[in-house]
């Protein structure tokens, strides 16, 4: 797999949950491996998008090495 997503090189699909997909990727700009969780359906209902945004905000404020949002 050699696609890019939001500036990250996608290395492998780790999980396909239907609504979300989780990828192993590499952040070339910061020279580090990352895991990306993507809401796959661009037409997801507003409540699903709101839940995804809330999860992002929680992770963004989670101050632990290795967690990046």
N, CA, C and O atoms as a GROMACS GRO file, in nm:
protein
  276
    1UNK      N    1   0.086  -0.117   0.000
    1UNK     CA    2   0.000   0.000   0.000
    1UNK      C    3   0.091   0.123   0.000
    1UNK      O    4   0.177   0.136   0.087
    2UNK      N    5   0.072   0.213  -0.096
    2UNK     CA    6   0.161   0.329  -0.105
    2UNK      C    7   0.083   0.459  -0.121
    2UNK      O    8   0.126   0.548  -0.194
    3UNK      N    9  -0.028   0.471  -0.056
    3UNK     CA   10  -0.109   0.593  -0.063
    3UNK      C   11  -0.063   0.692   0.043
    3UNK      O   12   0.013   0.657   0.134
    4UNK      N   13  -0.108   0.814   0.031
    4UNK     CA   14  -0.085   0.914   0.135
    4UNK      C   15  -0.218   0.970   0.182
    4UNK      O   16  -0.315   0.974   0.106
    5UNK      N   17  -0.221   1.012   0.305
    5UNK     CA   18  -0.342   1.069   0.364
    5UNK      C   19  -0.299   1.179   0.460
    5UNK      O   20  -0.227   1.153   0.557
    6UNK      N   21  -0.343   1.299   0.434
    6UNK     CA   22  -0.312   1.414   0.521
    6UNK      C   23  -0.161   1.425   0.547
    6UNK      O   24  -0.119   1.455   0.658
    7UNK      N   25  -0.082   1.401   0.443
    7UNK     CA   26   0.063   1.413   0.456
    7UNK      C   27   0.132   1.296   0.522
    7UNK      O   28   0.249   1.305   0.558
    8UNK      N   29   0.061   1.186   0.540
    8UNK     CA   30   0.117   1.065   0.601
    8UNK      C   31   0.121   0.954   0.498
    8UNK      O   32   0.026   0.936   0.421
    9UNK      N   33   0.230   0.878   0.497
    9UNK     CA   34   0.240   0.761   0.410
    9UNK      C   35   0.167   0.645   0.475
    9UNK      O   36   0.200   0.604   0.586
   10UNK      N   37   0.068   0.592   0.406
   10UNK     CA   38  -0.009   0.478   0.458
   10UNK      C   39   0.072   0.351   0.435
   10UNK      O   40   0.114   0.322   0.323
   11UNK      N   41   0.094   0.275   0.542
   11UNK     CA   42   0.172   0.152   0.533
   11UNK      C   43   0.084   0.028   0.535
   11UNK      O   44   0.114  -0.070   0.467
   12UNK      N   45  -0.024   0.032   0.613
   12UNK     CA   46  -0.110  -0.087   0.623
   12UNK      C   47  -0.245  -0.048   0.683
   12UNK      O   48  -0.254   0.045   0.762
   13UNK      N   49  -0.348  -0.122   0.644
   13UNK     CA   50  -0.478  -0.110   0.706
   13UNK      C   51  -0.477  -0.201   0.828
   13UNK      O   52  -0.456  -0.321   0.816
   14UNK      N   53  -0.500  -0.143   0.946
   14UNK     CA   54  -0.501  -0.223   1.068
   14UNK      C   55  -0.641  -0.271   1.105
   14UNK      O   56  -0.658  -0.380   1.160
   15UNK      N   57  -0.741  -0.187   1.074
   15UNK     CA   58  -0.878  -0.223   1.113
   15UNK      C   59  -0.976  -0.152   1.021
   15UNK      O   60  -0.960  -0.034   0.990
   16UNK      N   61  -1.078  -0.224   0.978
   16UNK     CA   62  -1.187  -0.166   0.900
   16UNK      C   63  -1.315  -0.192   0.977
   16UNK      O   64  -1.369  -0.302   0.976
   17UNK      N   65  -1.363  -0.088   1.045
   17UNK     CA   66  -1.482  -0.103   1.128
   17UNK      C   67  -1.609  -0.060   1.057
   17UNK      O   68  -1.712  -0.041   1.122
   18UNK      N   69  -1.605  -0.045   0.926
   18UNK     CA   70  -1.723  -0.001   0.853
   18UNK      C   71  -1.729   0.150   0.845
   18UNK      O   72  -1.716   0.208   0.738
   19UNK      N   73  -1.750   0.215   0.959
   19UNK     CA   74  -1.757   0.362   0.962
   19UNK      C   75  -1.620   0.426   0.973
   19UNK      O   76  -1.599   0.537   0.924
   20UNK      N   77  -1.528   0.358   1.038
   20UNK     CA   78  -1.393   0.412   1.052
   20UNK      C   79  -1.291   0.309   1.004
   20UNK      O   80  -1.316   0.188   1.004
   21UNK      N   81  -1.178   0.360   0.964
   21UNK     CA   82  -1.065   0.274   0.928
   21UNK      C   83  -0.944   0.322   1.005
   21UNK      O   84  -0.926   0.442   1.027
   22UNK      N   85  -0.861   0.228   1.046
   22UNK     CA   86  -0.740   0.260   1.121
   22UNK      C   87  -0.621   0.213   1.038
   22UNK      O   88  -0.616   0.098   0.994
   23UNK      N   89  -0.527   0.304   1.018
   23UNK     CA   90  -0.411   0.275   0.935
   23UNK      C   91  -0.282   0.290   1.013
   23UNK      O   92  -0.269   0.378   1.098
   24UNK      N   93  -0.185   0.204   0.984
   24UNK     CA   94  -0.048   0.226   1.026
   24UNK      C   95   0.011   0.317   0.920
   24UNK      O   96  -0.004   0.292   0.800
   25UNK      N   97   0.078   0.425   0.963
   25UNK     CA   98   0.129   0.522   0.868
   25UNK      C   99   0.262   0.578   0.918
   25UNK      O  100   0.307   0.547   1.028
   26UNK      N  101   0.323   0.660   0.833
   26UNK     CA  102   0.449   0.724   0.872
   26UNK      C  103   0.438   0.872   0.843
   26UNK      O  104   0.400   0.914   0.734
   27UNK      N  105   0.473   0.952   0.943
   27UNK     CA  106   0.472   1.097   0.934
   27UNK      C  107   0.613   1.141   0.894
   27UNK      O  108   0.701   1.154   0.978
   28UNK      N  109   0.633   1.164   0.763
   28UNK     CA  110   0.766   1.200   0.713
   28UNK      C  111   0.811   1.335   0.768
   28UNK      O  112   0.930   1.353   0.796
   29UNK      N  113   0.720   1.429   0.784
   29UNK     CA  114   0.757   1.563   0.832
   29UNK      C  115   0.818   1.559   0.972
   29UNK      O  116   0.908   1.637   1.003
   30UNK      N  117   0.768   1.468   1.056
   30UNK     CA  118   0.818   1.458   1.193
   30UNK      C  119   0.901   1.332   1.217
   30UNK      O  120   0.943   1.305   1.329
   31UNK      N  121   0.923   1.255   1.110
   31UNK     CA  122   1.007   1.135   1.116
   31UNK      C  123   0.965   1.038   1.227
   31UNK      O  124   1.045   1.003   1.314
   32UNK      N  125   0.837   0.997   1.221
   32UNK     CA  126   0.790   0.903   1.323
   32UNK      C  127   0.672   0.821   1.271
   32UNK      O  128   0.595   0.868   1.186
   33UNK      N  129   0.658   0.699   1.323
   33UNK     CA  130   0.542   0.617   1.288
   33UNK      C  131   0.418   0.671   1.361
   33UNK      O  132   0.429   0.723   1.472
   34UNK      N  133   0.303   0.657   1.298
   34UNK     CA  134   0.177   0.701   1.357
   34UNK      C  135   0.067   0.602   1.323
   34UNK      O  136   0.083   0.517   1.236
   35UNK      N  137  -0.042   0.614   1.394
   35UNK     CA  138  -0.165   0.539   1.361
   35UNK      C  139  -0.272   0.644   1.334
   35UNK      O  140  -0.292   0.736   1.414
   36UNK      N  141  -0.340   0.630   1.221
   36UNK     CA  142  -0.445   0.724   1.183
   36UNK      C  143  -0.580   0.655   1.189
   36UNK      O  144  -0.598   0.546   1.135
   37UNK      N  145  -0.676   0.719   1.254
   37UNK     CA  146  -0.813   0.671   1.255
   37UNK      C  147  -0.894   0.768   1.171
   37UNK      O  148  -0.894   0.889   1.196
   38UNK      N  149  -0.963   0.716   1.072
   38UNK     CA  150  -1.032   0.799   0.974
   38UNK      C  151  -1.180   0.765   0.970
   38UNK      O  152  -1.218   0.648   0.962
   39UNK      N  153  -1.264   0.868   0.978
   39UNK     CA  154  -1.407   0.850   0.957
   39UNK      C  155  -1.424   0.838   0.807
   39UNK      O  156  -1.405   0.934   0.733
   40UNK      N  157  -1.461   0.719   0.762
   40UNK     CA  158  -1.453   0.686   0.620
   40UNK      C  159  -1.568   0.741   0.537
   40UNK      O  160  -1.550   0.772   0.420
   41UNK      N  161  -1.684   0.755   0.595
   41UNK     CA  162  -1.802   0.799   0.521
   41UNK      C  163  -1.813   0.951   0.525
   41UNK      O  164  -1.846   1.008   0.629
   42UNK      N  165  -1.786   1.017   0.412
   42UNK     CA  166  -1.794   1.163   0.405
   42UNK      C  167  -1.936   1.213   0.430
   42UNK      O  168  -1.955   1.329   0.465
   43UNK      N  169  -2.033   1.126   0.411
   43UNK     CA  170  -2.173   1.163   0.430
   43UNK      C  171  -2.228   1.108   0.562
   43UNK      O  172  -2.349   1.088   0.575
   44UNK      N  173  -2.141   1.083   0.658
   44UNK     CA  174  -2.184   1.030   0.787
   44UNK      C  175  -2.282   1.126   0.852
   44UNK      O  176  -2.270   1.248   0.837
   45UNK      N  177  -2.380   1.072   0.925
   45UNK     CA  178  -2.477   1.158   0.992
   45UNK      C  179  -2.408   1.253   1.092
   45UNK      O  180  -2.301   1.221   1.143
   46UNK      N  181  -2.469   1.368   1.118
   46UNK     CA  182  -2.409   1.466   1.209
   46UNK      C  183  -2.371   1.409   1.345
   46UNK      O  184  -2.269   1.448   1.402
   47UNK      N  185  -2.451   1.317   1.399
   47UNK     CA  186  -2.419   1.263   1.532
   47UNK      C  187  -2.292   1.177   1.528
   47UNK      O  188  -2.218   1.174   1.626
   48UNK      N  189  -2.268   1.109   1.417
   48UNK     CA  190  -2.145   1.029   1.404
   48UNK      C  191  -2.023   1.121   1.393
   48UNK      O  192  -1.919   1.095   1.454
   49UNK      N  193  -2.037   1.228   1.315
   49UNK     CA  194  -1.927   1.325   1.301
   49UNK      C  195  -1.899   1.394   1.434
   49UNK      O  196  -1.783   1.418   1.468
   50UNK      N  197  -2.004   1.425   1.510
   50UNK     CA  198  -1.987   1.488   1.641
   50UNK      C  199  -1.914   1.395   1.737
   50UNK      O  200  -1.826   1.439   1.812
   51UNK      N  201  -1.948   1.268   1.736
   51UNK     CA  202  -1.881   1.169   1.821
   51UNK      C  203  -1.733   1.158   1.784
   51UNK      O  204  -1.647   1.151   1.872
   52UNK      N  205  -1.704   1.158   1.655
   52UNK     CA  206  -1.566   1.149   1.608
   52UNK      C  207  -1.487   1.274   1.651
   52UNK      O  208  -1.373   1.263   1.694
   53UNK      N  209  -1.548   1.392   1.639
   53UNK     CA  210  -1.483   1.516   1.682
   53UNK      C  211  -1.456   1.515   1.832
   53UNK      O  212  -1.350   1.559   1.877
   54UNK      N  213  -1.552   1.466   1.910
   54UNK     CA  214  -1.534   1.458   2.055
   54UNK      C  215  -1.418   1.365   2.090
   54UNK      O  216  -1.337   1.396   2.178
   55UNK      N  217  -1.410   1.252   2.023
   55UNK     CA  218  -1.299   1.159   2.045
   55UNK      C  219  -1.165   1.226   2.012
   55UNK      O  220  -1.068   1.211   2.086
   56UNK      N  221  -1.162   1.301   1.901
   56UNK     CA  222  -1.041   1.373   1.863
   56UNK      C  223  -1.000   1.472   1.972
   56UNK      O  224  -0.883   1.477   2.011
   57UNK      N  225  -1.095   1.550   2.022
   57UNK     CA  226  -1.064   1.650   2.125
   57UNK      C  227  -1.012   1.585   2.253
   57UNK      O  228  -0.919   1.636   2.315
   58UNK      N  229  -1.070   1.472   2.291
   58UNK     CA  230  -1.023   1.402   2.410
   58UNK      C  231  -0.879   1.355   2.391
   58UNK      O  232  -0.795   1.370   2.480
   59UNK      N  233  -0.850   1.298   2.275
   59UNK     CA  234  -0.714   1.251   2.248
   59UNK      C  235  -0.616   1.366   2.236
   59UNK      O  236  -0.501   1.356   2.279
   60UNK      N  237  -0.660   1.476   2.176
   60UNK     CA  238  -0.574   1.592   2.158
   60UNK      C  239  -0.524   1.645   2.294
   60UNK      O  240  -0.410   1.689   2.306
   61UNK      N  241  -0.610   1.640   2.395
   61UNK     CA  242  -0.576   1.692   2.526
   61UNK      C  243  -0.513   1.587   2.619
   61UNK      O  244  -0.482   1.617   2.734
   62UNK      N  245  -0.495   1.467   2.569
   62UNK     CA  246  -0.439   1.356   2.645
   62UNK      C  247  -0.287   1.364   2.639
   62UNK      O  248  -0.228   1.327   2.538
   63UNK      N  249  -0.224   1.411   2.743
   63UNK     CA  250  -0.080   1.437   2.741
   63UNK      C  251   0.001   1.312   2.776
   63UNK      O  252   0.043   1.294   2.891
   64UNK      N  253   0.021   1.227   2.678
   64UNK     CA  254   0.098   1.104   2.696
   64UNK      C  255   0.189   1.089   2.575
   64UNK      O  256   0.146   1.108   2.461
   65UNK      N  257   0.315   1.054   2.598
   65UNK     CA  258   0.407   1.032   2.486
   65UNK      C  259   0.349   0.928   2.392
   65UNK      O  260   0.301   0.823   2.434
   66UNK      N  261   0.355   0.958   2.264
   66UNK     CA  262   0.308   0.865   2.164
   66UNK      C  263   0.164   0.886   2.121
   66UNK      O  264   0.120   0.828   2.022
   67UNK      N  265   0.088   0.969   2.194
   67UNK     CA  266  -0.049   0.998   2.154
   67UNK      C  267  -0.049   1.136   2.090
   67UNK      O  268  -0.016   1.236   2.153
   68UNK      N  269  -0.087   1.138   1.963
   68UNK     CA  270  -0.090   1.263   1.887
   68UNK      C  271  -0.226   1.274   1.822
   68UNK      O  272  -0.276   1.179   1.762
   69UNK      N  273  -0.286   1.390   1.835
   69UNK     CA  274  -0.417   1.411   1.771
   69UNK      C  275  -0.410   1.535   1.683
   69UNK      O  276  -0.509   1.571   1.620
   0.00000   0.00000   0.00000
